Amino acid sequence: MPTQYPVSTISKLFGLTERRVQQLARDGVIPKPEKNQYELIGCVRSYIDYLQQRAFGKGAAPQDTHHERARLLKAQADMAEIELAERTGQLVTVERIEADWVQMVTACRAKLLGIPTKTAYQIANLKDPEEVEKFLKRTIHEALLELANYEAEDEDIQAVEPDGDESVDSSTGTDGEPVGG
């Protein structure tokens, strides 16, 4: 008859808690007890096989609660870092970048479309094509410099939708009246 011992003896031998020994028996890692008594040789052999399989990466290792808790704590810490970075402005959401980009492109469009209206009277007074070219370059560079220094508003940004009329008639001003005539 094989030698049998209580769970307390097996747990001391393996260096585990009694609860862990019982869990190993439930999981089929070691033989189940008979009348609350564990077979010593069978438990030792099974537990050694189990440890060898885990050491060499064979078989499915049961859930390690310490490992899982560490993963959970790391994920929570990562989320806290992300939230802190968002609050301190070190991290920007994709939605915020998209909204800022739409606002900047809209401002650029308005600035560039306003150049003909802004410059028509001044260009009309210039006679030399070189003067016209220099004037237009200077005006465009001013618009680009202003856009380069553009800062988005901190409020909730609403994307400005174009009003459907994409065509711009350079012969009329914003009020529909002829320009330069």
C-alpha positions, 0 to 999 in steps of 0.5 A: 500500500502506497504511503499517504499523507495529509495536505499539510505534509504535501504542502510543506514538502512542495513549499506551497500553501495547502490551498495551492496543493488542493488546486493542483489536485483539482487541475489534475497536476497531482493525483487527487486525494483519497479520504483527504490523504495524498499518495506521496510518491505519485504527488512528488513524481507528478509535481516534478513532471509538471515543473519540468514541463513548465521549465521547458515551456511544454504544456499549458502552464496554469494561470499564475495569479502573481503574473496576471496581477503584475500584468494588470497593474502594469496596464493600469499604470500605463493607462494612468501615464497616458491620462496624465500625458493627455492632461499635461498636454504631452499627448494629443488625441487623433481627434484634436489633431484632425480638428486642428488640421481642418481649422488650419486648412480652412484658414489657409484656404480663406487666406489664399482665396482672399489674395485676389480681392485684397490685391486687385486694386493695387495690382491694377495701378502697377504697369510693369509685369516685374512689379506685379510679380514682386507684389504678388510674391510679397503678398503670398509670402505674407500669407504663408508667414501668417499661416506658419505662425498660426495657432489653433484655438483652445476651445472645442474646434468645429470644422468649417464646412465649405458652403458648396460653391467651390468656384471663385470668380476673380472678376468680382469681389466678395459683395458681387461687384466688379473688382478694379473697374 
